[in-house]
Amino acid sequence: MICWKCQKEIPVQKPLRGDECPLCHADLHVCKACEFYESGAHNDCRESSAEFVSDKERGNFCDYFRPGKCFLTGSEVTDTGKSKADAARDAFNALFN
């Protein structure tokens, strides 16, 4: 998983309420790291059944929490260990070199 705050890869798959980033100590089970978080939506959440959470950067007990796709390492890193952006850049350069 990638920490929502410091953007570093961390050894956590699905964070629980008390989990925090071992590098920056930010809470991980937070609205801003959730798949349903959308600034500007009602309560900043696309899940209509979720209860209101006032601080989107603090740990909470939301049962609908799912890590956002941009925070999952599998969605950002290719099989070779390179980021998708680096892999795309290498493929582009291979075409024109």
N, CA and C of each residue as an Amber inpcrd file, in Angstrom:
protein
   291
   0.8430000  -1.1760000   0.0000000   0.0000000   0.0000000   0.0000000
   0.8880000   1.2390000   0.0000000   0.3630000   2.3230000  -0.5120000
   1.0670000   3.6020000  -0.5150000   0.3620000   4.5260000   0.4700000
   1.1340000   5.1410000   1.3460000   0.5690000   6.0560000   2.3470000
  -0.0680000   7.2460000   1.6430000  -1.2760000   7.5970000   2.0550000
  -1.9930000   8.7180000   1.4370000  -1.3050000  10.0510000   1.7210000
  -0.5500000  10.1300000   2.8120000   0.0430000  11.4120000   3.1990000
   1.4660000  11.5910000   2.6730000   2.3570000  10.6160000   2.9380000
   3.7570000  10.7810000   2.5280000   4.0570000  10.1550000   1.1700000
   3.0890000   9.4100000   0.6110000   3.2070000   8.7970000  -0.7160000
   4.3230000   7.7600000  -0.8180000   4.7280000   7.1690000   0.3120000
   5.7570000   6.1280000   0.3310000   5.0820000   4.7640000   0.4140000
   5.7260000   3.7640000  -0.1640000   5.1940000   2.4100000  -0.0950000
   5.4140000   1.8570000   1.3120000   4.3600000   1.2540000   1.8610000
   4.4290000   0.7050000   3.2150000   3.9050000  -0.7270000   3.2120000
   4.3340000  -1.5560000   4.1850000   3.9620000  -2.9720000   4.2030000
   2.6050000  -3.2450000   4.8580000   1.5460000  -2.5870000   4.4040000
   0.2010000  -2.7860000   4.9270000  -0.7070000  -3.0790000   3.7470000
  -1.5530000  -4.0940000   3.8610000  -2.4600000  -4.4180000   2.7680000
  -3.8000000  -3.7100000   2.9220000  -4.5150000  -3.9920000   4.0190000
  -5.7850000  -3.3270000   4.2960000  -5.7150000  -2.7860000   5.7100000
  -5.6270000  -1.4620000   5.8360000  -5.4620000  -0.8750000   7.1580000
  -6.6970000  -1.0190000   8.0370000  -6.4490000  -1.2120000   9.3310000
  -7.4940000  -1.2530000  10.3410000  -7.5190000   0.0880000  11.0570000
  -8.4760000   0.3070000  11.9050000  -8.7010000   1.5940000  12.5710000
  -7.4360000   2.1630000  13.2110000  -6.6510000   1.3950000  13.9220000
  -5.4970000   1.9220000  14.6440000  -4.2050000   1.9330000  13.8610000
  -4.2050000   1.4620000  12.6320000  -2.9650000   1.3830000  11.8580000
  -2.4780000   2.7720000  11.4510000  -1.1620000   2.9250000  11.4760000
  -0.5680000   4.1790000  11.0300000   0.6480000   3.8960000  10.1730000
   1.0260000   4.8610000   9.3820000   2.1900000   4.7420000   8.5110000
   3.4430000   4.6600000   9.3830000   4.2920000   3.6580000   9.1530000
   5.5110000   3.5520000   9.9590000   6.5220000   4.6500000   9.6460000
   6.3370000   5.3750000   8.5620000   7.2800000   6.4210000   8.1750000
   6.8590000   7.8080000   8.6590000   5.6070000   8.2090000   8.3980000
   5.1660000   9.5550000   8.7740000   4.1650000   9.5540000   9.9330000
   3.7620000   8.3740000  10.3710000   2.8460000   8.1800000  11.5040000
   1.4400000   8.7320000  11.2670000   1.0490000   8.8750000  10.0220000
  -0.3200000   9.2990000   9.7030000  -1.2510000   8.1030000   9.8670000
  -2.4820000   8.3540000  10.3140000  -3.4880000   7.2990000  10.3650000
  -3.7290000   6.8040000   8.9430000  -3.9970000   5.5030000   8.7980000
  -4.2010000   4.9390000   7.4590000  -5.6680000   4.6680000   7.1280000
  -6.4800000   4.3670000   8.1520000  -7.9090000   4.0960000   7.9380000
  -8.6480000   5.4290000   7.9840000  -8.4310000   6.2540000   6.9510000
  -8.9920000   7.6090000   6.9110000  -9.7870000   7.8120000   5.6290000
 -10.6730000   8.7820000   5.6560000 -11.5010000   9.0760000   4.4840000
 -10.6650000   9.3910000   3.2450000  -9.5980000  10.1740000   3.4060000
  -8.8070000  10.5830000   2.2490000  -8.1180000   9.4140000   1.5560000
  -7.9930000   8.2690000   2.2160000  -7.3800000   7.0970000   1.6030000
  -8.4240000   6.1010000   1.1090000  -9.6900000   6.4650000   1.1840000
 -10.7810000   5.5510000   0.8440000 -11.2060000   5.6900000  -0.6140000
 -11.6160000   4.5820000  -1.1730000 -12.1210000   4.5520000  -2.5490000
 -13.3400000   5.4580000  -2.7260000 -14.1400000   5.6250000  -1.6900000
 -15.3740000   6.4040000  -1.7730000 -15.1710000   7.8980000  -1.5190000
 -13.9880000   8.3140000  -1.1040000 -13.7470000   9.7340000  -0.8140000
 -13.7890000  10.5460000  -2.1010000 -14.5760000  11.6120000  -2.0520000
 -14.6430000  12.5450000  -3.1800000 -14.9620000  13.9200000  -2.6200000
 -13.9810000  14.7870000  -2.6590000 -14.1740000  16.1440000  -2.1700000
 -15.2810000  16.8110000  -2.9730000 -16.2200000  17.4180000  -2.2660000
 -17.3300000  18.0840000  -2.9350000 -18.6020000  17.2640000  -2.9630000
 -18.4830000  15.9510000  -2.7980000 -19.6780000  15.1070000  -2.7260000
 -20.3350000  15.3160000  -1.3600000 -21.5700000  14.8720000  -1.1920000
 -22.2490000  14.9900000   0.0970000 -21.4010000  14.3040000   1.1730000
 -21.0280000  15.0310000   2.2020000 -20.1280000  14.5430000   3.2630000
 -18.7660000  14.1180000   2.7240000 -18.4100000  14.5500000   1.5350000
 -17.1580000  14.1770000   0.8580000 -17.0450000  12.6680000   0.6670000
 -18.1770000  11.9980000   0.4940000 -18.1890000  10.5290000   0.3720000
 -19.2440000  10.1010000  -0.6470000 -18.8610000   9.1940000  -1.5580000
 -19.8080000   8.6810000  -2.5510000 -20.6640000   7.5480000  -1.9950000
 -20.3200000   7.0070000  -0.8170000 -21.1300000   5.9580000  -0.1880000
 -22.2540000   6.6330000   0.5920000 -23.4700000   6.5110000   0.1050000
 -24.6020000   7.2400000   0.6930000 -24.9880000   6.7400000   2.0800000
 -24.6230000   5.5180000   2.4470000 -24.9930000   4.9790000   3.7490000
 -23.9540000   5.2510000   4.8410000 -22.8240000   5.7770000   4.4670000
 -21.7590000   6.0250000   5.4500000 -22.1350000   7.1760000   6.3690000
 -21.7460000   7.0520000   7.6410000 -21.9840000   8.1150000   8.6020000
 -21.0150000   9.2620000   8.3580000 -21.4060000  10.4560000   8.7780000
 -20.5690000  11.6430000   8.6170000 -19.3040000  11.5160000   9.4590000
 -18.1670000  11.8470000   8.8520000 -16.8790000  11.8910000   9.5480000
 -16.3600000  13.3130000   9.3830000 -16.1320000  13.9850000  10.5010000
 -15.7470000  15.4010000  10.4200000 -14.3010000  15.6040000   9.9850000
 -13.3810000  14.7930000  10.5030000 -11.9630000  14.9560000  10.1560000
 -11.5640000  13.8550000   9.1870000 -11.3820000  14.2080000   7.9400000
 -11.1020000  13.2320000   6.8760000  -9.6770000  12.6870000   6.9190000
  -8.8200000  13.2460000   7.7850000  -7.4260000  12.8060000   7.8830000
  -7.1290000  12.0540000   9.1760000  -8.1490000  11.7640000   9.9660000
  -7.9760000  11.0170000  11.2170000  -8.6280000   9.6440000  11.0870000
  -8.0880000   8.6800000  11.8070000  -8.6410000   7.3300000  11.7760000
 -10.1110000   7.3310000  12.1720000 -10.8790000   6.4330000  11.5630000
 -12.3050000   6.3570000  11.8680000 -12.7700000   4.9100000  11.8530000
 -14.0280000   4.7120000  12.2000000 -14.5950000   3.3650000  12.2920000
 -15.5240000   3.0290000  11.1350000 -15.4140000   3.7080000  10.0290000
 -16.3180000   3.4970000   8.9040000 -16.2360000   2.0520000   8.3930000
 -17.3870000   1.4010000   8.3210000 -17.4480000   0.0180000   7.8390000
 -17.3460000  -0.0750000   6.3200000 -17.4950000   1.0390000   5.6240000
 -17.4500000   1.0350000   4.1630000 -16.0530000   1.3060000   3.6130000
 -15.0930000   1.5220000   4.4930000 -13.7370000   1.8670000   4.0620000
 -13.1370000   0.7980000   3.1490000 -12.6270000   1.2500000   2.0220000
 -11.8340000   0.4200000   1.1060000 -10.6760000   1.2790000   0.6240000
  -9.4470000   0.7640000   0.6830000  -8.3240000   1.5840000   0.2130000
  -8.5520000   2.0160000  -1.2350000  -8.3140000   3.2700000  -1.5100000
  -8.4630000   3.7880000  -2.8630000  -7.4760000   3.1260000  -3.8040000
  -7.8580000   2.9760000  -5.0590000  -7.0060000   2.2990000  -6.0360000
  -5.6500000   2.9650000  -6.1830000  -5.5910000   4.2860000  -6.0260000
  -4.3020000   4.9780000  -6.1650000  -3.3730000   4.7170000  -4.9860000
  -3.8890000   4.1180000  -3.9040000  -3.0510000   3.8170000  -2.7450000
  -2.6490000   2.3540000  -2.6780000  -3.1090000   1.5510000  -3.6140000
  -2.7390000   0.1380000  -3.6510000  -1.5040000  -0.0240000  -4.5290000
  -0.4920000  -0.6940000  -4.0290000   0.7470000  -0.8240000  -4.7930000
   0.5440000  -1.6270000  -6.0620000  -0.3650000  -2.5710000  -6.0650000
  -0.6040000  -3.3820000  -7.2490000  -1.1170000  -2.5740000  -8.4240000
  -1.8030000  -1.4550000  -8.1500000  -2.3260000  -0.6450000  -9.2430000
  -1.3100000   0.3600000  -9.7590000  -0.2250000   0.5450000  -9.0480000
   0.7560000   1.5470000  -9.4360000   2.0780000   0.9580000  -9.9010000
   2.3290000  -0.3150000  -9.6160000   3.6170000  -0.9160000  -9.9250000
   3.4180000  -2.0930000 -10.8750000   4.2700000  -2.1960000 -11.8820000
   4.1740000  -3.2940000 -12.8430000   4.8620000  -4.5330000 -12.3040000
   4.7920000  -5.6520000 -13.0460000   5.4220000  -6.9060000 -12.6280000
   6.9340000  -6.7780000 -12.5070000   7.5260000  -5.8580000 -13.2260000
   8.9790000  -5.6970000 -13.1890000   9.4410000  -4.8530000 -12.0140000
   8.4930000  -4.3140000 -11.2450000   8.8410000  -3.4830000 -10.1080000
   8.9210000  -2.0080000 -10.4360000   8.7890000  -1.6540000 -11.7190000
   8.8050000  -0.2470000 -12.1190000   7.4020000   0.3250000 -11.9750000
   7.3310000   1.6210000 -11.7780000   6.0210000   2.2530000 -11.7640000
   5.4650000   2.2080000 -13.1890000   4.1640000   2.3330000 -13.3070000
   3.5480000   2.3180000 -14.6400000   4.0630000   3.4810000 -15.4790000
   4.2910000   4.6230000 -14.8630000   4.8020000   5.7780000 -15.5990000
   6.1950000   5.4960000 -16.1460000   7.0600000   4.8820000 -15.3410000
   8.4100000   4.5470000 -15.8040000   8.3680000   3.4980000 -16.9110000
   7.4970000   2.5050000 -16.7690000   7.3800000   1.4680000 -17.7870000
   6.8800000   2.0620000 -19.1080000   5.9020000   2.9840000 -19.0290000
   5.3850000   3.6250000 -20.2350000   6.4630000   4.4860000 -20.8980000
   7.2300000   5.2020000 -20.0800000   8.3000000   6.0380000 -20.6140000
   9.3570000   5.1860000 -21.3140000   9.7250000   4.0530000 -20.7060000
  10.7020000   3.1520000 -21.3150000  10.1920000   2.5900000 -22.6360000
   8.9010000   2.2330000 -22.6860000   8.3240000   1.6970000 -23.9210000
   8.3040000   2.7640000 -25.0130000   7.9700000   3.9940000 -24.6430000
   7.9570000   5.0950000 -25.6020000   9.3660000   5.3340000 -26.1440000
  10.3500000   5.3900000 -25.2520000  11.7420000   5.6110000 -25.6730000
  12.2530000   4.4730000 -26.5570000  11.8110000   3.2520000 -26.2870000
  12.2420000   2.1110000 -27.1070000  11.7180000   2.2380000 -28.5370000
  10.5640000   2.8450000 -28.7010000  10.0030000   3.0100000 -30.0320000
  10.8080000   4.0040000 -30.8820000  11.3420000   5.0260000 -30.2430000
  11.9750000   6.0960000 -30.9910000  13.4870000   6.1650000 -30.8390000
  14.1050000   5.1680000 -30.2660000  15.5740000   5.1380000 -30.1450000
  16.1630000   4.1130000 -31.0790000
